[in-house]
Amino acid sequence: AGAQSFVNYETPHVAPIAMSPDGSTLALCNTADNRVELFSLAGAAPEAIGAIAVGLDPVACRFRSDDELWVANHLSDSVSVIDLVTGHVVRTLTAPSPH
């Protein structure tokens, strides 16, 4: 068997899916695209309602409230705070430098 010339590197997920406290919204980390995908759970099946760009390699997401989502970004060493009413990242928390 010959050696592969391409190594497929993917950051492992930690908690890539979360449901809002009221059960109306599902959030999924789209690690490959550096986005969080949002789905409405109001109907019989989940319905895509949008995607929001976050930091590099999102690996975990958690709702702080029905209107606020926090996303941990592995490669950018940051947390994106998303206001779901506006659909925008309103704050980025970065890890302190080790120096």
PyRosetta script that sets phi, psi and omega in degrees:
from pyrosetta import init, pose_from_sequence

init()
pose = pose_from_sequence("AGAQSFVNYETPHVAPIAMSPDGSTLALCNTADNRVELFSLAGAAPEAIGAIAVGLDPVACRFRSDDELWVANHLSDSVSVIDLVTGHVVRTLTAPSPH")
pose.set_psi(1, 133.0)
pose.set_omega(1, 179.8)
pose.set_phi(2, -82.3)
pose.set_psi(2, 156.5)
pose.set_omega(2, 178.4)
pose.set_phi(3, -73.9)
pose.set_psi(3, 143.5)
pose.set_omega(3, 177.1)
pose.set_phi(4, -77.4)
pose.set_psi(4, 141.5)
pose.set_omega(4, 178.8)
pose.set_phi(5, -92.2)
pose.set_psi(5, -8.0)
pose.set_omega(5, -178.5)
pose.set_phi(6, -125.4)
pose.set_psi(6, 129.4)
pose.set_omega(6, 176.1)
pose.set_phi(7, -108.2)
pose.set_psi(7, 123.4)
pose.set_omega(7, 179.7)
pose.set_phi(8, -86.7)
pose.set_psi(8, 103.6)
pose.set_omega(8, -179.5)
pose.set_phi(9, -101.6)
pose.set_psi(9, 124.2)
pose.set_omega(9, 175.9)
pose.set_phi(10, -132.7)
pose.set_psi(10, 137.2)
pose.set_omega(10, 176.5)
pose.set_phi(11, -71.1)
pose.set_psi(11, 132.4)
pose.set_omega(11, 179.6)
pose.set_phi(12, -71.7)
pose.set_psi(12, 143.0)
pose.set_omega(12, 177.1)
pose.set_phi(13, -75.2)
pose.set_psi(13, 153.5)
pose.set_omega(13, 176.2)
pose.set_phi(14, -110.3)
pose.set_psi(14, -57.0)
pose.set_omega(14, 177.7)
pose.set_phi(15, -148.3)
pose.set_psi(15, 76.9)
pose.set_omega(15, -169.2)
pose.set_phi(16, -81.0)
pose.set_psi(16, 2.8)
pose.set_omega(16, -177.7)
pose.set_phi(17, -139.5)
pose.set_psi(17, 139.8)
pose.set_omega(17, 178.6)
pose.set_phi(18, -149.2)
pose.set_psi(18, 148.4)
pose.set_omega(18, 176.7)
pose.set_phi(19, -114.1)
pose.set_psi(19, 139.3)
pose.set_omega(19, -179.9)
pose.set_phi(20, -62.3)
pose.set_psi(20, 154.4)
pose.set_omega(20, -179.3)
pose.set_phi(21, -55.5)
pose.set_psi(21, -34.1)
pose.set_omega(21, 179.6)
pose.set_phi(22, -84.7)
pose.set_psi(22, -1.5)
pose.set_omega(22, 177.2)
pose.set_phi(23, 77.0)
pose.set_psi(23, 11.3)
pose.set_omega(23, -175.6)
pose.set_phi(24, -93.0)
pose.set_psi(24, -19.2)
pose.set_omega(24, -173.8)
pose.set_phi(25, -133.3)
pose.set_psi(25, 139.7)
pose.set_omega(25, 175.8)
pose.set_phi(26, -115.4)
pose.set_psi(26, 134.1)
pose.set_omega(26, 177.6)
pose.set_phi(27, -117.5)
pose.set_psi(27, 136.2)
pose.set_omega(27, 179.6)
pose.set_phi(28, -129.8)
pose.set_psi(28, 134.2)
pose.set_omega(28, 175.7)
pose.set_phi(29, -76.7)
pose.set_psi(29, 123.7)
pose.set_omega(29, 173.0)
pose.set_phi(30, -103.7)
pose.set_psi(30, 83.1)
pose.set_omega(30, -172.0)
pose.set_phi(31, -59.4)
pose.set_psi(31, -43.5)
pose.set_omega(31, -177.1)
pose.set_phi(32, -63.7)
pose.set_psi(32, -27.2)
pose.set_omega(32, -176.6)
pose.set_phi(33, -108.1)
pose.set_psi(33, 4.3)
pose.set_omega(33, 179.9)
pose.set_phi(34, 55.2)
pose.set_psi(34, 44.8)
pose.set_omega(34, -179.0)
pose.set_phi(35, -138.1)
pose.set_psi(35, 163.5)
pose.set_omega(35, 168.2)
pose.set_phi(36, -113.0)
pose.set_psi(36, 127.0)
pose.set_omega(36, 178.5)
pose.set_phi(37, -94.3)
pose.set_psi(37, 136.5)
pose.set_omega(37, -178.7)
pose.set_phi(38, -115.9)
pose.set_psi(38, 139.4)
pose.set_omega(38, -179.3)
pose.set_phi(39, -131.8)
pose.set_psi(39, 138.5)
pose.set_omega(39, 173.3)
pose.set_phi(40, -83.0)
pose.set_psi(40, 137.5)
pose.set_omega(40, 177.5)
pose.set_phi(41, -108.2)
pose.set_psi(41, 19.1)
pose.set_omega(41, -176.2)
pose.set_phi(42, -73.2)
pose.set_psi(42, -28.0)
pose.set_omega(42, -176.8)
pose.set_phi(43, -96.8)
pose.set_psi(43, -165.5)
pose.set_omega(43, -179.4)
pose.set_phi(44, -70.6)
pose.set_psi(44, -26.7)
pose.set_omega(44, 178.8)
pose.set_phi(45, -136.3)
pose.set_psi(45, 151.2)
pose.set_omega(45, 177.5)
pose.set_phi(46, -57.4)
pose.set_psi(46, 139.5)
pose.set_omega(46, -179.6)
pose.set_phi(47, -125.0)
pose.set_psi(47, 127.4)
pose.set_omega(47, 179.7)
pose.set_phi(48, -61.5)
pose.set_psi(48, 131.0)
pose.set_omega(48, 179.7)
pose.set_phi(49, -123.7)
pose.set_psi(49, -2.4)
pose.set_omega(49, 176.8)
pose.set_phi(50, 156.0)
pose.set_psi(50, 172.0)
pose.set_omega(50, 176.9)
pose.set_phi(51, -141.1)
pose.set_psi(51, 142.9)
pose.set_omega(51, -177.4)
pose.set_phi(52, -127.2)
pose.set_psi(52, 126.9)
pose.set_omega(52, 178.3)
pose.set_phi(53, -69.5)
pose.set_psi(53, 134.9)
pose.set_omega(53, 178.4)
pose.set_phi(54, -128.0)
pose.set_psi(54, -156.3)
pose.set_omega(54, 179.4)
pose.set_phi(55, -75.9)
pose.set_psi(55, -172.5)
pose.set_omega(55, -177.5)
pose.set_phi(56, -78.2)
pose.set_psi(56, 128.2)
pose.set_omega(56, 178.2)
pose.set_phi(57, 58.5)
pose.set_psi(57, 66.8)
pose.set_omega(57, 175.1)
pose.set_phi(58, -64.3)
pose.set_psi(58, 130.1)
pose.set_omega(58, -176.2)
pose.set_phi(59, -122.0)
pose.set_psi(59, -12.7)
pose.set_omega(59, -179.2)
pose.set_phi(60, -152.4)
pose.set_psi(60, 146.5)
pose.set_omega(60, 176.1)
pose.set_phi(61, -142.2)
pose.set_psi(61, 145.6)
pose.set_omega(61, 179.4)
pose.set_phi(62, -147.0)
pose.set_psi(62, 138.8)
pose.set_omega(62, 174.8)
pose.set_phi(63, -81.9)
pose.set_psi(63, 131.1)
pose.set_omega(63, 172.5)
pose.set_phi(64, -87.6)
pose.set_psi(64, -31.3)
pose.set_omega(64, 175.8)
pose.set_phi(65, -154.9)
pose.set_psi(65, -177.8)
pose.set_omega(65, 178.5)
pose.set_phi(66, -64.1)
pose.set_psi(66, -24.0)
pose.set_omega(66, -175.5)
pose.set_phi(67, -111.1)
pose.set_psi(67, 3.6)
pose.set_omega(67, -178.2)
pose.set_phi(68, -135.2)
pose.set_psi(68, 128.4)
pose.set_omega(68, -178.7)
pose.set_phi(69, -122.6)
pose.set_psi(69, 134.9)
pose.set_omega(69, 176.3)
pose.set_phi(70, -110.3)
pose.set_psi(70, 135.4)
pose.set_omega(70, -177.0)
pose.set_phi(71, -127.3)
pose.set_psi(71, 124.9)
pose.set_omega(71, 177.0)
pose.set_phi(72, -88.4)
pose.set_psi(72, 127.6)
pose.set_omega(72, -177.8)
pose.set_phi(73, -111.3)
pose.set_psi(73, 114.3)
pose.set_omega(73, -172.2)
pose.set_phi(74, -64.5)
pose.set_psi(74, -58.3)
pose.set_omega(74, -173.9)
pose.set_phi(75, -72.7)
pose.set_psi(75, -29.0)
pose.set_omega(75, 178.9)
pose.set_phi(76, -90.7)
pose.set_psi(76, 1.2)
pose.set_omega(76, 179.1)
pose.set_phi(77, 48.1)
pose.set_psi(77, 52.4)
pose.set_omega(77, -177.0)
pose.set_phi(78, -145.2)
pose.set_psi(78, 168.4)
pose.set_omega(78, 173.5)
pose.set_phi(79, -124.6)
pose.set_psi(79, 126.3)
pose.set_omega(79, 177.0)
pose.set_phi(80, -95.7)
pose.set_psi(80, 127.6)
pose.set_omega(80, 176.9)
pose.set_phi(81, -102.2)
pose.set_psi(81, 119.9)
pose.set_omega(81, -174.0)
pose.set_phi(82, -111.2)
pose.set_psi(82, 130.2)
pose.set_omega(82, 170.9)
pose.set_phi(83, -89.9)
pose.set_psi(83, 111.7)
pose.set_omega(83, -176.2)
pose.set_phi(84, -75.0)
pose.set_psi(84, -16.7)
pose.set_omega(84, 176.0)
pose.set_phi(85, -69.2)
pose.set_psi(85, -44.1)
pose.set_omega(85, -179.9)
pose.set_phi(86, -90.7)
pose.set_psi(86, -21.5)
pose.set_omega(86, -178.5)
pose.set_phi(87, 76.2)
pose.set_psi(87, 27.0)
pose.set_omega(87, -177.7)
pose.set_phi(88, -128.9)
pose.set_psi(88, 153.0)
pose.set_omega(88, 170.1)
pose.set_phi(89, -72.4)
pose.set_psi(89, 122.0)
pose.set_omega(89, -177.8)
pose.set_phi(90, -101.6)
pose.set_psi(90, -13.5)
pose.set_omega(90, 178.8)
pose.set_phi(91, -160.8)
pose.set_psi(91, 145.6)
pose.set_omega(91, 174.4)
pose.set_phi(92, -124.0)
pose.set_psi(92, 119.6)
pose.set_omega(92, 178.2)
pose.set_phi(93, -96.3)
pose.set_psi(93, 126.2)
pose.set_omega(93, -178.8)
pose.set_phi(94, -110.3)
pose.set_psi(94, 150.2)
pose.set_omega(94, 178.0)
pose.set_phi(95, -72.0)
pose.set_psi(95, 143.3)
pose.set_omega(95, 178.6)
pose.set_phi(96, -67.1)
pose.set_psi(96, 149.3)
pose.set_omega(96, 178.6)
pose.set_phi(97, -69.2)
pose.set_psi(97, 141.1)
pose.set_omega(97, -179.6)
pose.set_phi(98, -72.7)
pose.set_psi(98, -5.5)
pose.set_omega(98, -176.8)
pose.set_phi(99, -90.5)
pose.dump_pdb("model.pdb")
